[in-house]
Amino acid sequence: MIFQDMAAYRAANFAPRVAIIGGGPAGITVAHKLHRSGIPTVLFEAGGEEYTEESQDFYKGKTFGDTYFDLDVTRLRFLGGSSNHWAGWCRILESYDFEAKSYIPHSGWPIGRADLEPFFAEVYDILGIQAFEPDHPVTDSFRAMQMIKSDHVHFGEKFRDELARSGSIAVVLNTEVSELVGNGRSVTSAKLWSRGADAGEMTASHFVVATGGLENSRLLLWSNERSNGGVVPNAGALGRYWMEHPMYWAGNAFITNRDALKPDADGDAFLIPSVEAMAKLGVPNFHIQLETMPYFGAKKFMADIACRAPEITEWVSKTLGSHLQCTARVHIDWEQPPVESNRVALSATDRDASGVPRIELHWRKGELDRKVLLEGMRLFGEEFARKDLGRLRISDWVRNGDDYPDDMEIAGNHHMGGTRMGSDPATSVVDGDCKVHGMANLYCAGSSVFATAGQCTPTTTLTAIAVRLGDHLARTMAS
Ligand SMILES: Cc1cc2nc3c(=O)[nH]c(=O)nc-3n(C[C@H](O)[C@H](O)[C@H](O)COP(=O)(O)OP(=O)(O)OC[C@H]3O[C@@H](n4cnc5c(N)ncnc54)[C@H](O)[C@@H]3O)c2cc1C
């Protein structure tokens, strides 16, 4: 069932057991799972079925620290959420991404990849992808991994018919949960704002906050403030340890053995370091992407090399005519380590139309970010040359430690942390089942629960966690 607003929903007298807040990949995945279990569920979606300026305005906010995207540009507020403009790259966090590492403060999840594995087949089905191929060793420390470029499923479109036909799922569009009310043990009700007006309250036995990797923190921070700590009783980590995947063009390469790099059909090769290499360098996870350059770029690269790196020019001259295959632009994406001071906070002065304070995002890259960028590129360059797969030239700004350029991508639009998963309520918000510490009936879904970011795009993993959460809720309700 799909209702256009709260008035239409109220007229249907639907009695939900579960309330899901947010209709993006996370919320729709939980609803999809509960639909299969027949559990009466309502899903509130703040936007409608199309983009509107009016809805998007609720996402405006301010950023402090490093240059970041405008907060109303880096996400979308209508059914399907940011899946309406995601790029579709898929990959699941590796086992070691879930483990605690001495060289990454605050690393370690209370669950492992094995806990998600039983749900992978459902995830592939949801995202319309095949299982991932095994990695291929390329150098001593690097493996080629498969990143799957999916058909970037728009969740609102893909699951619309299922949701519309379902007798157990009610989707209420144009309806925002503006506040959760809690007593320190459970959430007792949700306050609603529908079509520009107060739409009263509703209740359910379980609540799932799935409003996105920035908004989950915002809704819970605001609700907790209004309930005097009654929604997140252990709020020390709430909004904190927020993470992104910084990503930059950081060099160029000549390639002599392209096949060894296992490029995909578009000519992109993705290389990831071994656990031993990361531990030896003491850096978080990262991947290096080699993208075949268009010819004009190659020419410029040649000219640049001839002036500034004669040793590479000599090697190129010898290699030309024998087995030089192509050139590549080199991109690096890395796992930003969780840092307490990177956080989502509430503005003291600016509010949206429903009266909820807007976000102030405090975000900086730190020393470990610098280290993984430089050391990661260096190690790759050394091993690439030693194996005679080609030669890498690291960009001057990386080698010299200059400011990060802001004429590149900057980061992935991957919003992680803020309601991170952990065993210790002092440094985490939810437990291994995505349940808010100390609360009987409040859960979070989405990449806000990531304890660490790994090196890959987040949506495949967050979908796996959401399927698992749906399974957990279905079993909890059945018992
Ligand atoms: C340009 C871009 C490219 C990307 N490319 C990739 C990629 O290639 N691979 C990848 O893995 N990820 C990618 N991502 C990230 C991906 O889009 C997100 O990981 C994913 O959409 C997060 O899903 P979500 O359901 O947690 O949140 P969202 O997609 O943000 O959905 C949240 C939903 O909740 C609704 N909502 C918000 N507040 C409320 C409220 N108070 N009450 C009710 N409803 C509310 C919103 O309207 C929205 O529909 C990209 C993102 C962007 C912006």
The ligand as a Gaussian input file, in Angstrom:
#p B3LYP/6-31G(d) Opt

LIG

0 1
 C       26.589000      10.957000      -6.250000
 C       26.581000       9.709000      -5.413000
 C       27.151000       8.532000      -5.908000
 C       27.157000       7.388000      -5.131000
 N       27.710000       6.249000      -5.656000
 C       27.738000       5.125000      -4.921000
 C       28.281000       3.921000      -5.452000
 O       28.715000       3.864000      -6.597000
 N       28.292000       2.823000      -4.657000
 C       27.809000       2.840000      -3.388000
 O       27.882000       1.813000      -2.717000
 N       27.264000       3.961000      -2.859000
 C       27.209000       5.095000      -3.584000
 N       26.634000       6.224000      -3.077000
 C       26.097000       6.178000      -1.700000
 C       24.672000       5.600000      -1.672000
 O       23.815000       6.400000      -2.427000
 C       24.223000       5.506000      -0.213000
 O       25.103000       4.619000       0.457000
 C       22.810000       4.988000      -0.029000
 O       21.870000       5.692000      -0.772000
 C       22.435000       5.084000       1.442000
 O       21.166000       4.497000       1.646000
 P       20.283000       4.876000       2.923000
 O       18.976000       4.222000       2.749000
 O       21.033000       4.588000       4.161000
 O       20.138000       6.483000       2.882000
 P       19.490000       7.416000       1.797000
 O       19.744000       6.925000       0.448000
 O       19.963000       8.783000       2.152000
 O       17.926000       7.325000       2.074000
 C       17.331000       7.921000       3.207000
 C       15.843000       8.126000       2.943000
 O       15.230000       8.610000       4.129000
 C       14.360000       9.697000       3.819000
 N       14.307000      10.550000       5.021000
 C       15.272000      11.379000       5.483000
 N       14.878000      11.937000       6.643000
 C       13.660000      11.433000       6.938000
 C       12.762000      11.612000       8.038000
 N       13.057000      12.380000       9.087000
 N       11.568000      10.946000       8.007000
 C       11.253000      10.127000       6.958000
 N       12.078000       9.926000       5.902000
 C       13.281000      10.555000       5.899000
 C       14.999000      10.346000       2.610000
 O       14.055000      11.079000       1.871000
 C       15.562000       9.152000       1.855000
 O       14.609000       8.617000       0.967000
 C       26.592000       7.395000      -3.821000
 C       25.998000       8.565000      -3.338000
 C       25.978000       9.713000      -4.120000
 C       25.338000      10.949000      -3.568000

